[in-house]
Amino acid sequence: MKKELIVKNINVNFFSQRKEDFISLTDIARYKNADDPRFVIQNWMKTRFTVEFLGLWEIINNSGFNRVEFDTFKIESGSNAFVLTPQKWINTTNAIGIISKAGRYGGGTFAHKDIAFEFASWISAEFKLYLIKEFQRLKEEENKRLTLGWDAKRMLTKVNYKIHTDAIKAHIVPSLLTKKQKDFIYADEADILNMALFGMTAKQWRKQNFNKKGNIRDYADVRQLVCLANLESLNAEFIRQKLSQPKRLQKLNEIAIIQMKSLIGNQSIKKLK
């Protein structure tokens, strides 16, 4: 999904791919030449410094980079006859740091943010600073939304857990048990949910992750928290129906598998992430 920054009255599109951000060089180039931004990009790419920078980035980040063709470009770069377009660079060297997108709307040349910031510096030091500042602001807002989304789902599981424990109290816990004995029953029931969703008890998780703080649910992703909230409500209902613990575990595990398959790729969940 494409997103947009506004830098010095220029709309700069970017998108995320495999957890990496790619920013439109075409939009950045419009700051220098609004009518023909592609020539600005080509002028930047023909310099020896740019070719060396692009090649070094690919060597560090791209195992499939064609170094032989890169060396040829490096030797030819800087001469008056040398011309290098984004498409030629991509096709010849198998580069991944620059992406060429077709289309009248949203098309153009995009580059990994490392490369885009370098290009912006060539365009204007002032523009680069404003671009970085605006990009960082937007990413911080995204991280806040991610945290809020995770916290909301974590809170939902806690609210549902109250429904869960009330059902245990009403239908499982005898009134004369000590607090310690009751706590054991609550923990035992909580582990039914852990087993159904995570495939292990809280104690097993702590043993495998002794160096981590918190508990198994603190490390759950948004999809797991959504599923866990559903399982808590379902288990509370199963308890009221007086289903045995083994039967409830079996049903909850089957439901967890179905729901997790459904949640994978769900667009609403992706927005929370």
C-alpha positions in Angstrom: 0.0 0.0 0.0 1.4 3.4 -1.1 1.7 6.2 1.4 2.5 9.9 0.9 4.7 12.5 2.4 4.5 16.3 1.8 8.0 17.8 1.7 8.5 21.5 0.7 5.1 21.3 -1.1 6.1 18.2 -3.0 4.0 15.1 -2.7 6.4 12.2 -2.2 5.0 8.7 -2.4 6.5 5.7 -0.8 5.6 2.1 -0.1 6.8 -0.8 2.1 7.9 -4.2 0.7 9.3 -7.0 2.7 9.6 -4.6 5.7 11.7 -2.2 3.7 10.6 1.3 2.6 10.9 2.5 -1.0 10.6 6.2 -1.7 9.7 7.8 -5.1 12.8 9.3 -6.8 10.5 10.6 -9.4 8.6 12.7 -6.8 11.9 13.9 -5.2 13.2 14.9 -8.7 10.1 17.1 -9.2 11.6 19.5 -6.7 14.3 20.3 -9.2 12.4 19.7 -12.5 8.6 19.4 -12.2 8.2 18.9 -16.0 10.7 16.1 -16.7 11.9 14.5 -13.4 13.2 11.3 -15.2 16.1 13.3 -16.7 17.1 14.5 -13.3 17.3 10.9 -12.1 19.4 9.9 -15.2 21.8 12.8 -14.7 22.3 11.7 -11.1 22.8 8.0 -12.1 25.5 8.8 -14.8 28.0 10.1 -12.2 30.7 7.8 -11.0 30.0 8.6 -7.4 26.4 7.5 -7.8 27.3 4.3 -9.7 29.8 3.4 -6.9 27.2 4.1 -4.2 24.5 2.1 -5.9 26.9 -0.8 -6.5 28.1 -0.8 -2.9 24.5 -0.8 -1.6 23.7 -3.8 -3.8 26.8 -5.7 -2.7 25.9 -5.3 0.9 22.2 -6.1 0.5 21.8 -8.2 -2.6 23.4 -11.7 -3.0 22.2 -11.9 -6.6 23.8 -8.6 -7.7 25.8 -8.9 -11.0 29.2 -7.5 -10.0 30.7 -8.0 -13.5 28.2 -5.7 -15.2 28.5 -3.3 -12.3 32.3 -3.0 -12.9 31.6 -2.2 -16.5 29.2 0.6 -15.6 31.8 1.9 -13.0 34.5 2.1 -15.7 32.2 3.9 -18.2 30.6 6.2 -15.6 31.5 9.9 -15.7 32.2 10.0 -19.4 30.2 12.3 -21.7 28.8 9.4 -23.7 27.7 7.4 -20.6 23.9 7.1 -20.1 22.3 5.0 -17.3 18.6 4.7 -16.7 16.9 3.0 -13.7 15.5 0.3 -16.0 18.9 -0.4 -17.6 20.6 -0.6 -14.1 17.9 -3.0 -12.8 17.9 -5.3 -15.9 21.6 -5.4 -16.3 22.8 -5.8 -12.7 19.8 -7.5 -11.2 19.6 -4.7 -8.7 16.9 -4.6 -6.0 17.6 -1.2 -4.4 15.8 0.6 -7.3 12.3 -0.3 -8.6 10.7 1.0 -11.7 6.9 1.0 -11.6 4.7 1.5 -14.7 1.5 3.5 -14.7 0.3 7.0 -15.1 -0.8 7.2 -11.5 1.6 6.0 -8.8 4.2 4.9 -11.4 7.8 6.1 -11.6 11.2 5.2 -10.1 11.3 4.1 -6.4 14.4 3.4 -4.4 15.2 2.0 -1.0 15.2 4.8 1.6 19.0 4.6 1.9 19.3 5.4 -1.8 16.4 7.9 -1.8 18.0 10.0 0.9 21.3 10.0 -1.0 19.5 11.2 -4.1 17.7 13.9 -2.1 21.0 15.1 -0.9 22.2 15.5 -4.5 19.0 17.4 -5.2 19.2 19.7 -2.2 20.6 19.4 1.3 17.6 21.3 2.6 15.1 19.0 0.8 16.9 16.0 2.2 16.7 17.2 5.8 13.0 18.0 5.4 12.4 14.6 3.8 14.1 12.7 6.5 12.3 14.6 9.2 8.9 14.1 7.6 9.6 10.4 6.9 10.7 9.8 10.5 7.6 11.6 11.8 5.3 9.4 9.8 7.1 6.2 10.8 6.8 7.2 14.5 3.1 7.7 14.0 2.8 4.2 12.4 4.7 2.7 15.4 2.3 4.4 17.8 -0.7 3.0 16.0 0.9 -0.4 16.1 1.5 -0.2 19.8 -2.1 1.1 20.4 -3.5 -1.7 18.3 -1.5 -4.4 20.2 -2.4 -2.8 23.5 -6.1 -2.7 22.6 -6.1 -6.4 21.7 -4.1 -7.2 24.9 -6.7 -5.3 26.9 -9.5 -7.2 25.2 -8.0 -10.5 26.2 -7.7 -9.2 29.8 -11.4 -8.2 29.8 -12.4 -11.6 28.3 -10.2 -13.3 30.9 -12.5 -11.8 33.6 -15.5 -13.4 31.9 -13.4 -16.6 31.7 -12.5 -16.6 35.4 -16.1 -15.7 36.4 -17.3 -18.9 34.6 -14.6 -20.9 36.4 -15.6 -19.5 39.7 -19.3 -20.2 39.2 -19.0 -23.7 37.8 -15.7 -25.2 38.7 -14.2 -23.8 41.9 -15.7 -25.2 45.1 -16.5 -22.5 47.7 -14.4 -24.1 50.5 -11.0 -24.2 48.7 -8.2 -22.0 49.9 -7.0 -19.1 47.8 -3.8 -21.0 46.8 -5.9 -23.9 45.7 -8.2 -21.6 43.7 -5.3 -19.9 42.1 -4.0 -23.3 40.9 -7.4 -24.0 39.3 -7.4 -20.6 37.5 -3.8 -21.2 36.3 -4.8 -24.7 35.1 -7.7 -23.3 33.1 -5.5 -20.5 31.7 -3.1 -23.2 30.4 -5.9 -24.9 28.5 -6.1 -21.7 26.4 -2.3 -21.6 26.2 -2.2 -25.2 25.0 -5.0 -24.7 22.5 -3.3 -21.7 20.9 0.4 -21.9 21.6 0.8 -25.6 22.1 2.5 -25.2 25.5 1.8 -24.2 29.1 3.0 -21.0 30.7 5.5 -23.0 32.7 6.9 -24.7 29.6 7.2 -21.4 27.9 9.1 -19.9 30.8 11.5 -22.8 30.8 12.2 -22.4 27.1 12.5 -18.6 27.4 14.1 -18.1 30.8 15.9 -15.0 29.7 12.8 -13.1 28.7 10.6 -11.0 30.9 6.8 -11.3 31.1 4.8 -14.3 30.0 3.8 -16.2 26.9 0.9 -13.8 26.1 3.1 -10.7 26.3 5.0 -12.0 23.2 1.8 -12.9 21.2 1.2 -11.1 17.9 -2.1 -9.3 17.1 -3.6 -12.3 15.3 -2.9 -14.5 18.3 -4.4 -12.0 20.7 -7.5 -11.8 18.6 -7.8 -15.5 18.6 -7.0 -15.7 22.3 -9.8 -13.3 23.1 -12.2 -15.4 21.2 -11.1 -18.6 22.9 -11.5 -17.1 26.3 -15.2 -16.3 25.6 -15.7 -19.7 24.0 -14.1 -21.6 26.9 -16.3 -19.6 29.4 -19.4 -20.8 27.5 -18.0 -24.4 27.3 -17.5 -24.3 31.1 -21.2 -23.3 31.6 -22.2 -26.2 29.4 -20.2 -28.4 31.8 -18.0 -29.9 29.1 -15.0 -31.8 30.5 -11.6 -30.2 30.4 -10.1 -32.6 27.8 -13.2 -32.1 25.6 -12.9 -28.3 25.9 -9.2 -28.4 25.1 -9.8 -30.5 22.0 -12.6 -28.1 20.8 -10.6 -25.0 21.6 -7.5 -26.3 19.7 -9.6 -27.1 16.6 -11.2 -23.6 16.7 -7.8 -22.0 17.2 -6.4 -23.7 14.1 -9.5 -22.6 12.0 -9.3 -19.0 13.3 -5.6 -18.6 12.9 -5.9 -19.8 9.3 -8.6 -17.3 8.7 -6.7 -14.4 10.4 -3.6 -14.9 8.2 -3.8 -12.5 5.4 -6.9 -10.7 6.9 -6.7 -7.1 5.8 -8.3 -5.7 9.0 -5.6 -7.4 11.1 -2.9 -6.2 8.8 -4.0 -2.6 9.4 -3.6 -3.2 13.2 -0.1 -4.5 12.5 
